[in-house]
Amino acid sequence: MKKIYLLIMFFCLASGFAQTKLKKADQLFKTMAYVEAAKAYEEYLKNVEKPGTQTLKNAADSYYFTDDNRNALKWYQKLYDIQGQTISDSYFLRYIQSLKGVMDYEKADKLTREFLNKKGDEKEIARFVNQKRQMDSVAKAKQLYTVKNLDINTNKSDFGTAFYGKKIVFASSKDTTNHGEKLYSWNKQPFLNLYLAERNTADGSLFNESLFLPNVMTKYHEATATFSPDWKTVYYTTNIVKDKKLIIDQSRTNNFQIIRGRIEEDELVKTEKLFFNSDKYSVGHPSLSEDGKWLFFASDMPGGLGETDLYVVQIADDGTMSTPQNLGPTVNTIGNELFPYFRNGTLYFSSDGHYGWGDLDVYESKFSGGLNFSVPRNLGAPINSNKDDFAYIVDATDTFGYVSSNRALGKGDDDIYYFTKVKPECDQLISGKVINSKSKWVIDNATIIAYNAFGEAINQAKTDANGAYVIKLPCGKKIKLVASKPNHSSEERTVETTKTNLAEVKEINFELSKFEDLIVKEKGQEKIDVNPIFFNYDKYDVTPQAVVELDKVVFVMQKFPNVKIKIESHTDSRGKDAYNMTLSDNRAKSTQAYIISKGIDASRIESAIGFGESRLTNKCSNGVKCTEEQHFKNRRSDFIIIQK
């Protein structure tokens, strides 16, 4: 039943019989009699070897729109076998949702990655990666919710709760009216009506239900109500009717509209249609903010991003409404976004376009002013399942509420579930990448360890094949993050987490140096890779030019705490041998002193010795005529690694 509202609910007239099986099936599908259409397509397809792609789409959709994922998958799979990655976005989404509906998540994820890579849409790839990462984190975290099915549910469709003071209003297709002889062709159930029930504050159960505002209930659909803060104004969804007859558009669709009215003495008076209602598209699922100044709703009106999008209008004190504004691509997708509910600065809604567990899932998105909302966060189990989960509402204290679902083991088509919620452990997700500082290539299997103010390790993570990591940190803390990997340098970063949970994942990246990138090998020795150390003529004071190179030595010794070195300084052959020996030894000692001044333990420098001109690298000994460049090659300092 909920697919009526998931896709913003369509209604159609009964169809005549067609002369052939396919024509009959197509006609049933055209009139959205999906239960009968599915049977007709099965009858036709069992004797056809190569059906057309449109027939496969219709057969699959007939099952999909009536929540039969197993049979829908059979025909979506055949469609995908024919079209592959040329399949349209909307049909690929339905195919993936059907896979998730039968809990084949591995295949669904694999195909989604392939599809997004083929499209090359970096934003969609990033959305998929981030939401999957968030869901994986939620799956591992302590569950915040306890959920139970309610006795008030029937074998029909019961869903879409709304707070009405201390009572609850909900929609149901249970037959308590005199219209029961007329069934909705979509799913062969009676039409929906709004009901009012008492609420047991102890266990959330609902009882003593009765028709809500019976003076406006029609023989067609009424559902999804929302109320002003004083409970005197109601908005609800209903079929578009004129003279007690459905208004049908060119596609034989009866769209839905939102009605606003005043409640006086338990009757609805002064009803009016909202100005953005239209015979050509549907609007529904109205939801007022707590102060009554914003009305959120769902619609398939032209100009949206997907099949149905979420919109909002501002309501002035006199009831005047602003032009509807689309909530944008952070919230809306190519799929269906439905059942908005705004409470305490958070927008809750259901979607089958964001990465989820299957069919509709409930998400939350933090409001930050204007039309800005945070990246939607999946609420996880047990609020969400592999079936449709929708119409989430929560009380002002964020401790209890109701959600609707057609998950397995329910009592009917859609059921109402009561939930209680505990406060989450306040934490924040930090993510990022670790790359090589020289090549900029990603580094896999690096370790990121988080330390608290006492130097105690509180969590750790590993990078994956893409060099990416995610780590969970407590809120309101100053945390030291250290990234490392064997044979690489380590890098330390400090982060201050926020005092409240964030839906966004903060990004901190690291660059590590590989040991081999920082050394050179000469004649069986490993030396720190530096350019020649410059000293002024006849001087051994460390110059600014020398500091640049010596800091490279300091960097290696800081990043690789096990490294020990010895320093050897050399001169060219010009000047007296004894003088050169003394000069080079002084230069070796001054470089040693500089390195120690940077916090390097003196014990890690085994020796600092000058060798004068006794170890020339070329022929330029005493008396040999050489160029300045040739002499320059002999004026060097080596930082030889003796332990690593």
HELIX and SHEET records of a PDB file:
HELIX    1   1 LYS A    2  LEU A    6  1                                   5    
HELIX    2   2 LYS A   21  LYS A   30  1                                  10    
HELIX    3   3 TYR A   34  LEU A   45  1                                  12    
HELIX    4   4 THR A   53  TYR A   64  1                                  12    
HELIX    5   5 ASN A   69  GLN A   83  1                                  15    
HELIX    6   6 GLY A   84  THR A   86  5                                   3    
HELIX    7   7 ASP A   89  GLY A  101  1                                  13    
HELIX    8   8 TYR A  105  LYS A  119  1                                  15    
HELIX    9   9 GLU A  122  LYS A  140  1                                  19    
HELIX   10  10 PRO A  214  VAL A  216  5                                   3    
HELIX   11  11 PHE A  515  LEU A  518  5                                   4    
HELIX   12  12 PRO A  544  LYS A  559  1                                  16    
HELIX   13  13 ASP A  577  SER A  597  1                                  21    
HELIX   14  14 ALA A  602  ARG A  604  5                                   3    
HELIX   15  15 GLU A  628  PHE A  632  1                                   5    
SHEET    1   A 4 TYR A 145  ASN A 149  0                                        
SHEET    2   A 4 ASP A 415  LYS A 421 -1                                        
SHEET    3   A 4 PHE A 400  SER A 405 -1                                        
SHEET    4   A 4 ASP A 389  VAL A 394 -1                                        
SHEET    1   B 4 ASP A 158  TYR A 164  0                                        
SHEET    2   B 4 LYS A 167  SER A 172 -1                                        
SHEET    3   B 4 ASN A 193  ARG A 199 -1                                        
SHEET    4   B 4 LEU A 206  LEU A 211 -1                                        
SHEET    1   C 2 LEU A 183  TYR A 184  0                                        
SHEET    2   C 2 GLN A 189  PRO A 190 -1                                        
SHEET    1   D 4 GLU A 222  PHE A 227  0                                        
SHEET    2   D 4 THR A 233  ASN A 239 -1                                        
SHEET    3   D 4 PHE A 256  GLU A 264 -1                                        
SHEET    4   D 4 GLU A 267  LYS A 273 -1                                        
SHEET    1   E 2 VAL A 241  LYS A 242  0                                        
SHEET    2   E 2 LYS A 245  LEU A 246 -1                                        
SHEET    1   F 4 VAL A 283  LEU A 288  0                                        
SHEET    2   F 4 TRP A 294  SER A 299 -1                                        
SHEET    3   F 4 ASP A 309  GLN A 314 -1                                        
SHEET    4   F 4 GLN A 325  ASN A 326 -1                                        
SHEET    1   G 4 GLU A 337  ARG A 343  0                                        
SHEET    2   G 4 THR A 346  SER A 351 -1                                        
SHEET    3   G 4 ASP A 361  LYS A 366 -1                                        
SHEET    4   G 4 ARG A 377  ASN A 378 -1                                        
SHEET    1   H 3 ALA A 468  PRO A 474  0                                        
SHEET    2   H 3 ASP A 427  ASN A 436 -1                                        
SHEET    3   H 3 LYS A 506  GLU A 507  1                                        
SHEET    1   I 3 ALA A 468  PRO A 474  0                                        
SHEET    2   I 3 ASP A 427  ASN A 436 -1                                        
SHEET    3   I 3 PHE A 510  LEU A 512  1                                        
SHEET    1   J 4 ALA A 457  LYS A 462  0                                        
SHEET    2   J 4 THR A 447  TYR A 451 -1                                        
SHEET    3   J 4 LYS A 478  SER A 484 -1                                        
SHEET    4   J 4 GLU A 491  GLU A 496 -1                                        
SHEET    1   K 2 ILE A 519  GLU A 522  0                                        
SHEET    2   K 2 GLN A 525  ILE A 528 -1                                        
SHEET    1   L 3 ILE A 605  GLY A 610  0                                        
SHEET    2   L 3 LYS A 564  HIS A 570  1                                        
SHEET    3   L 3 ARG A 636  GLN A 643 -1                                        
END                                                                             
